[in-house]
Amino acid sequence: MQIEKQREEYYKQLGTPPGVPTMKGATADPDNTGIGYNSIITDLGDHSVPEGWIQHPKFNGKGDVPGPPIQWSEPESPDNAQPGYGYIPADTTDTEDIFFYHSDHLGSTSYITDAKANITQFDAYLPYGELLVDEHTSSEDMPYKFNGKEFDEETGLYYYGARYMNPVTSLWYGVDPLAEKYTSLSAYSYCSSNPINLIDPIGLGWVGSKGEDGTISWTWDDNVKSMNEAKQAGYFDYLEPGSIIDNGTINGHVGEDGKTSVYLGYNKNDVSFTWPNSKVTPFEVGTEWLTGEGPRHRDFTNGDLFTEMLRTHEHVRNTIDNIKNLILSGSSLREGSSNYTLSGLGGVLKYMKDYSTLLTGGLTGNLAVTYLGSYTLNWRITNITKESIFISFMVNNTSTIQSGTRPPVIGYTDFWQKNIGRPLNKAFESGPMSKTSQTFKWTEKVKL
């Protein structure tokens, strides 16, 4: 609508009424005048691709039917394009299939680029999230779209945690839990009917009340979904669904067999004892995936047992040496990623070494990597002194039935992923062997 209004204003300025679109120069539309949008952005506003993404004119070949006078080829990324948030699809771990999100001010995915910074997906939306443009140059379709929320193709709905939103009707499926607080607004409207500037980032959550003895009791509150709202309601603290509390109790009872923490899930009944992040082992994380019980996501950091195992992996140590050599050689590079993959024939020996730890009791291989399999090690230099460099590392992992059962070589082929892996993941969307995820973040101080 904004573009159309600007076009009308542009026509008025030229004093030229719109003509037959197929006749070159017969209309004031920039597409037909031969000027192009990028040359008149001072009048029309910039509706081109983001700054830095290059577009070249596209010309019809000999014998082709004449098209619009000005056509643009697919946008190309500059060589120095810095990727945003990266991910590896659950059905592949090939280096070539690493993708990166590029989002707008609402967190909505606009562009997806691959490991070589080539654009593989472009999405544009109507105000409430209905897809206006959804273009692909690869078979991979990233499901996290409007507001960065997952789009369910079968239902056509976005999942926000507390409710589902229909982008076509611009309405929530379910009454706003805060409806009584905001009586002047519709209980089904999205973001007070202001989707251009506002977002609804989270669902509901857990609120904490502090007792006289200093202990905090956690309860589920349908009317609170942020720390600010928890404070306004008189609570001491707030936790998002999926949080883990160390040394917690449930109704006065403590956990057994090392399960000294409490998992606070996504509804008031989703509560259970679990192992603390600081002590949980890869075996125990694997048990959670296998049984479908306990946290579906864990965050690990410096000092946690799982993190310390991963830090000792040969690939991590080699990456640190490579970063050190880059700095000593005078390189200005300050961030990057390094892939450890079990795909192809080259991954067979790695596969055998990693899984041999199950037979040798940890004398060979690395138990953390036995669980993770292939992974991408993202790194960023945070500080450099005369004596040392400080490096921040991050690894994101997703465990599915496909990644846990596929064999070497053939399990990493497109045929296996599409015809066996994806149907398996679909069949195990919840319960035992359904998807779990882990994030590892730690820092290293390396002497120069």
matplotlib code that plots the C-alpha trace (Angstrom):
import matplotlib.pyplot as plt

x = [0.0, 2.8, 4.5, 1.3, 0.8, 4.3, 3.8, 0.7, 2.7, 5.4, 3.0, 1.5, 5.0, 5.7, 2.3, 2.1, -0.9, -0.3, -0.5, -0.5, 2.1, 3.5, 4.4, 7.8, 7.7, 3.9, 3.6, 5.3, 5.9, 9.7, 9.7, 8.7, 10.5, 13.8, 15.1, 14.7, 13.8, 17.4, 17.9, 14.8, 14.8, 14.8, 11.3, 9.8, 11.7, 14.1, 12.3, 15.4, 17.2, 19.1, 22.3, 25.2, 23.2, 23.9, 21.4, 22.4, 20.1, 18.7, 18.2, 16.0, 17.9, 17.4, 14.0, 12.5, 9.2, 9.9, 9.4, 9.5, 12.2, 13.9, 14.4, 16.7, 18.6, 18.6, 20.4, 24.0, 25.7, 29.0, 32.2, 32.4, 28.8, 28.7, 26.2, 23.8, 22.5, 23.5, 22.0, 22.4, 19.2, 18.3, 18.4, 22.0, 25.4, 27.2, 29.4, 27.6, 24.3, 25.0, 22.5, 22.4, 19.4, 19.2, 16.2, 14.4, 13.5, 10.7, 12.9, 11.3, 13.5, 14.1, 17.1, 18.8, 22.3, 24.5, 28.0, 29.4, 27.1, 24.9, 21.2, 19.2, 15.9, 14.0, 10.8, 8.6, 5.4, 2.1, 1.7, 0.4, 2.9, 1.2, 3.8, 3.9, 7.1, 8.8, 11.6, 14.2, 17.3, 17.8, 15.6, 16.0, 13.0, 13.7, 10.5, 11.2, 9.7, 7.5, 8.9, 11.3, 8.4, 8.0, 5.4, 3.4, 2.7, -0.1, -2.2, -0.9, -0.3, 2.6, 3.4, 4.2, 4.4, 1.2, -1.0, -1.2, -1.6, -3.3, -1.5, -4.4, -7.1, -4.7, -6.1, -4.9, -6.3, -7.2, -8.0, -5.3, -4.5, -4.2, -7.7, -9.1, -6.1, -6.6, -10.4, -10.2, -8.5, -9.8, -8.8, -7.9, -6.1, -2.4, -0.2, -3.0, -3.4, 0.0, 2.2, 4.6, 6.1, 5.2, 5.9, 4.7, 8.0, 7.2, 4.4, 3.6, 5.9, 6.9, 6.8, 8.8, 7.7, 10.4, 9.6, 10.8, 13.6, 14.9, 13.7, 11.8, 8.7, 7.8, 4.3, 2.8, 0.9, -1.3, -1.3, 2.4, 4.8, 7.7, 9.9, 8.2, 4.8, 5.9, 7.3, 4.1, 2.1, 4.2, 6.3, 10.0, 11.3, 10.3, 11.6, 10.7, 9.3, 12.0, 14.2, 16.1, 16.5, 19.5, 19.0, 15.2, 12.4, 8.9, 6.2, 9.0, 10.6, 14.1, 15.3, 17.1, 20.0, 21.8, 18.7, 19.0, 17.6, 14.0, 12.9, 10.0, 8.3, 5.7, 2.6, 1.8, 2.0, 5.3, 7.6, 10.2, 13.5, 16.5, 20.3, 21.9, 23.6, 26.9, 27.0, 24.9, 26.8, 26.4, 24.9, 22.2, 21.4, 21.1, 18.7, 16.5, 16.3, 15.7, 12.9, 11.4, 11.5, 13.1, 14.3, 14.1, 16.8, 19.9, 22.4, 26.0, 28.8, 32.3, 32.9, 29.9, 31.0, 29.7, 31.4, 34.7, 34.6, 33.9, 36.7, 39.2, 38.2, 40.9, 39.0, 38.5, 42.2, 43.2, 40.8, 42.4, 45.9, 44.6, 43.2, 46.4, 48.4, 46.0, 46.6, 50.4, 50.4, 48.7, 45.3, 42.4, 39.9, 38.1, 35.3, 34.5, 33.4, 35.0, 33.1, 33.5, 31.5, 31.1, 29.7, 31.3, 34.1, 36.4, 34.0, 34.2, 37.5, 36.2, 32.9, 34.8, 37.1, 34.3, 32.1, 35.0, 34.8, 31.6, 33.7, 36.9, 35.2, 36.5, 40.1, 39.6, 37.5, 35.5, 32.2, 30.8, 31.4, 30.1, 26.8, 27.0, 28.3, 28.9, 29.0, 29.9, 32.3, 31.6, 34.2, 34.8, 37.8, 36.7, 40.0, 43.7, 46.6, 50.3, 50.4, 47.1, 43.9, 40.5, 38.1, 34.4, 33.1, 29.6, 28.2, 24.5, 23.3, 20.0, 19.3, 16.6, 15.8, 17.4, 20.7, 20.7, 20.1, 21.8, 24.7, 28.0, 28.3, 24.8, 23.1, 24.4, 23.1, 20.2, 18.3, 18.6, 17.7, 14.6, 13.2, 14.2, 15.4, 12.5, 9.7, 11.4, 11.6, 7.9, 6.9, 8.8, 7.7, 6.9, 7.7, 10.6, 13.4, 11.8, 13.9, 16.1, 18.7, 21.8, 23.8, 27.4, 29.1, 32.6, 35.7, 39.3, 42.4, 45.2, 48.8, 50.6]
y = [0.0, 2.4, 1.7, 2.3, 5.7, 6.7, 5.7, 7.9, 10.8, 10.2, 10.2, 13.5, 15.1, 14.1, 15.0, 11.8, 9.5, 5.7, 4.1, 0.6, -1.3, -3.2, -0.1, 1.2, 4.8, 5.0, 5.1, 6.9, 3.6, 3.4, -0.2, 1.1, 4.4, 2.6, 4.6, 1.9, 2.1, 2.4, 5.6, 7.4, 6.4, 10.0, 10.2, 6.8, 5.5, 2.6, -0.6, -2.4, -5.3, -4.3, -2.3, -4.3, -6.9, -6.3, -6.6, -6.6, -5.9, -9.0, -9.0, -11.2, -13.7, -13.8, -15.2, -14.6, -12.8, -9.2, -8.5, -5.4, -2.9, -3.1, -6.5, -7.4, -10.6, -12.4, -10.4, -11.4, -11.1, -9.1, -11.0, -9.5, -10.3, -11.2, -13.9, -13.6, -16.6, -19.8, -23.3, -26.8, -28.5, -31.5, -33.8, -33.0, -32.0, -31.4, -28.3, -27.0, -27.1, -24.6, -21.6, -18.2, -16.0, -12.4, -10.8, -7.4, -5.2, -7.6, -10.6, -11.9, -13.9, -11.9, -13.6, -17.0, -17.4, -20.5, -21.1, -19.2, -16.2, -17.0, -16.2, -19.4, -18.0, -14.7, -14.1, -11.0, -10.6, -8.9, -6.9, -9.9, -12.4, -13.9, -14.8, -12.3, -13.7, -17.1, -17.7, -20.5, -21.5, -24.7, -27.5, -26.4, -24.5, -22.7, -22.8, -19.9, -16.9, -14.1, -12.8, -15.7, -18.1, -21.5, -21.8, -25.0, -25.6, -28.1, -25.7, -22.4, -21.2, -19.7, -21.1, -18.4, -20.7, -19.6, -19.5, -20.0, -17.1, -17.2, -14.8, -14.8, -13.8, -11.8, -13.4, -15.5, -19.0, -18.6, -15.8, -13.5, -14.6, -10.9, -10.0, -8.9, -6.5, -4.9, -4.7, -2.0, -4.4, -7.5, -10.7, -12.2, -9.3, -9.5, -6.8, -4.3, -4.3, -2.8, -5.6, -3.2, -1.9, -4.5, -8.2, -10.9, -12.7, -15.2, -17.3, -17.6, -18.5, -19.3, -16.7, -16.9, -15.8, -15.4, -16.7, -15.4, -18.0, -16.8, -19.7, -19.1, -21.0, -21.2, -21.4, -21.2, -18.0, -17.7, -13.9, -13.2, -13.5, -11.2, -10.1, -6.6, -8.1, -10.4, -7.5, -5.5, -8.5, -8.6, -11.6, -11.8, -13.4, -14.8, -17.7, -18.6, -22.0, -24.6, -23.3, -25.4, -24.7, -26.1, -27.7, -27.5, -29.4, -30.4, -30.2, -30.5, -33.6, -33.8, -35.7, -39.0, -40.5, -37.2, -35.4, -32.5, -29.9, -29.1, -28.7, -26.1, -26.9, -25.4, -25.8, -26.1, -29.9, -30.1, -30.3, -33.0, -33.6, -33.6, -33.5, -30.1, -28.6, -28.5, -32.3, -33.9, -36.3, -37.0, -40.4, -38.7, -36.1, -39.1, -40.8, -37.7, -37.8, -41.6, -41.5, -38.1, -37.1, -34.0, -30.8, -30.6, -27.9, -27.4, -24.5, -25.4, -23.0, -22.9, -25.4, -27.7, -31.3, -31.7, -28.4, -29.4, -32.7, -30.9, -28.4, -31.2, -32.5, -32.6, -30.4, -27.7, -27.7, -27.6, -24.7, -22.7, -23.3, -22.1, -18.9, -18.3, -18.6, -16.2, -13.5, -14.1, -13.7, -10.3, -11.3, -9.0, -11.8, -11.8, -14.4, -17.5, -21.1, -24.5, -27.6, -31.1, -33.5, -37.2, -37.2, -38.9, -41.4, -39.1, -39.3, -43.0, -43.0, -40.1, -42.1, -45.2, -43.2, -41.2, -44.2, -46.4, -44.6, -46.6, -49.8, -48.5, -46.7, -43.3, -44.3, -43.4, -40.8, -38.1, -38.9, -35.4, -35.7, -39.3, -37.7, -34.6, -36.3, -33.6, -30.0, -26.4, -24.6, -20.9, -18.6, -14.9, -13.0, -10.8, -9.3, -9.3, -8.3, -8.5, -11.9, -13.5, -13.7, -14.3, -16.4, -17.0, -20.3, -21.5, -24.9, -25.5, -29.1, -30.7, -34.4, -36.2, -39.8, -39.4, -38.1, -40.8, -43.7, -43.0, -45.1, -43.8, -42.5, -43.5, -41.8, -38.5, -38.7, -36.7, -40.0, -41.1, -37.7, -37.2, -40.7, -42.1, -39.4, -36.9, -39.5, -40.8, -37.3, -36.7, -39.9, -38.9, -35.3, -35.8, -38.2, -40.7, -39.9, -36.5, -33.5, -32.1, -29.4, -28.1, -24.9, -24.8, -21.4, -21.0, -18.8, -19.7, -17.6, -18.5, -17.4, -15.9]
z = [0.0, 0.8, -2.5, -4.4, -2.6, -3.4, -7.0, -7.3, -5.8, -8.3, -11.2, -10.0, -9.9, -13.5, -14.7, -16.7, -16.2, -16.2, -19.6, -21.1, -19.0, -22.0, -23.9, -22.9, -21.7, -21.9, -18.1, -15.4, -13.6, -13.0, -14.3, -17.7, -17.9, -17.9, -14.8, -12.2, -8.5, -7.3, -9.2, -7.8, -4.2, -3.2, -4.6, -4.2, -1.2, -1.2, -2.1, -3.3, -1.5, 1.7, 1.4, 0.3, -1.6, -5.3, -8.1, -11.8, -14.8, -16.4, -20.2, -22.4, -24.6, -28.3, -29.3, -25.8, -25.5, -24.6, -20.9, -18.8, -19.9, -16.5, -14.9, -12.0, -11.5, -8.2, -5.5, -4.9, -1.6, -1.2, -0.4, 3.1, 4.1, 7.7, 8.5, 11.3, 13.4, 11.8, 11.9, 10.4, 9.3, 11.4, 8.3, 7.3, 8.6, 5.4, 5.4, 2.4, 4.2, 6.9, 6.8, 8.4, 9.4, 8.5, 10.3, 10.3, 13.3, 14.3, 14.3, 11.1, 8.8, 5.6, 4.0, 4.5, 3.3, 3.0, 4.2, 1.2, 1.8, -1.2, -0.7, -0.6, 0.7, 0.7, 2.7, 2.8, 4.8, 5.0, 8.3, 10.3, 9.1, 6.0, 3.5, 0.5, -1.0, -0.3, -2.7, -2.6, -4.4, -2.4, -1.2, 2.5, 3.8, 7.1, 9.1, 11.5, 9.7, 11.1, 14.4, 14.2, 15.2, 13.7, 10.9, 10.7, 7.0, 7.8, 9.9, 8.5, 12.1, 14.0, 17.4, 20.1, 23.2, 24.9, 21.8, 18.1, 15.7, 12.3, 10.0, 7.4, 9.8, 11.9, 15.1, 18.0, 18.5, 22.1, 24.5, 25.8, 29.4, 30.2, 28.7, 32.0, 32.5, 29.1, 28.8, 26.0, 23.6, 21.9, 23.6, 20.2, 18.5, 17.8, 19.5, 19.9, 16.1, 15.7, 14.1, 12.4, 15.7, 18.3, 18.8, 21.2, 21.9, 24.6, 26.1, 29.8, 32.6, 36.2, 39.0, 42.3, 45.7, 48.4, 51.8, 55.2, 55.3, 52.0, 49.9, 46.6, 45.7, 42.0, 40.6, 37.2, 36.5, 33.4, 33.7, 33.8, 30.9, 31.7, 34.6, 34.6, 34.8, 37.6, 39.6, 39.0, 40.3, 43.5, 42.7, 43.6, 40.3, 36.9, 34.8, 31.3, 30.5, 30.1, 33.0, 35.4, 39.1, 41.0, 44.4, 44.1, 45.7, 44.5, 47.3, 49.9, 48.3, 46.9, 43.9, 43.9, 42.0, 41.5, 40.2, 42.5, 40.1, 39.1, 35.5, 35.0, 31.7, 29.5, 31.7, 35.4, 35.3, 33.4, 36.4, 37.2, 38.9, 36.6, 36.7, 37.1, 34.0, 35.9, 36.5, 33.8, 31.6, 27.9, 28.9, 31.0, 28.3, 25.9, 28.4, 28.4, 24.6, 24.6, 27.2, 26.2, 29.9, 31.4, 29.7, 25.9, 25.9, 28.0, 28.1, 29.1, 30.0, 31.5, 34.2, 33.3, 32.9, 29.4, 28.3, 29.8, 27.9, 24.6, 25.2, 25.1, 21.7, 19.2, 16.7, 19.3, 20.2, 16.6, 16.0, 18.9, 17.4, 14.0, 15.5, 17.4, 14.2, 12.4, 15.0, 15.0, 11.2, 11.5, 10.3, 11.0, 11.2, 14.5, 14.2, 12.2, 12.4, 12.0, 11.1, 12.4, 10.2, 10.0, 6.5, 3.5, 3.5, 5.4, 8.4, 8.8, 10.7, 12.9, 13.4, 14.6, 16.9, 18.5, 19.1, 20.3, 23.7, 24.4, 24.3, 26.0, 28.9, 27.7, 27.1, 23.4, 21.6, 23.4, 25.1, 24.5, 20.7, 20.8, 21.7, 19.5, 16.3, 13.7, 15.0, 14.0, 16.3, 16.2, 17.6, 18.2, 19.6, 22.5, 23.5, 22.6, 24.8, 24.4, 26.1, 25.4, 23.3, 24.7, 22.5, 23.0, 21.6, 20.9, 19.7, 19.0, 18.8, 17.9, 18.6, 16.5, 15.7, 12.3, 13.7, 16.4, 14.0, 10.7, 9.6, 8.3, 4.7, 3.4, 6.4, 5.2, 1.6, 0.3, -0.3, 3.3, 4.7, 2.5, 2.3, 5.7, 8.0, 7.6, 7.9, 11.1, 12.6, 11.7, 13.4, 16.6, 17.0, 20.7, 23.4, 23.4, 20.9, 19.9, 19.3, 22.0, 21.8, 23.6, 23.5, 24.7, 25.4, 26.9, 26.8, 26.3, 27.3, 24.9, 25.4, 22.4]

ax = plt.figure().add_subplot(projection="3d")
ax.plot(x, y, z, "-o")
ax.set_aspect("equal")
plt.show()
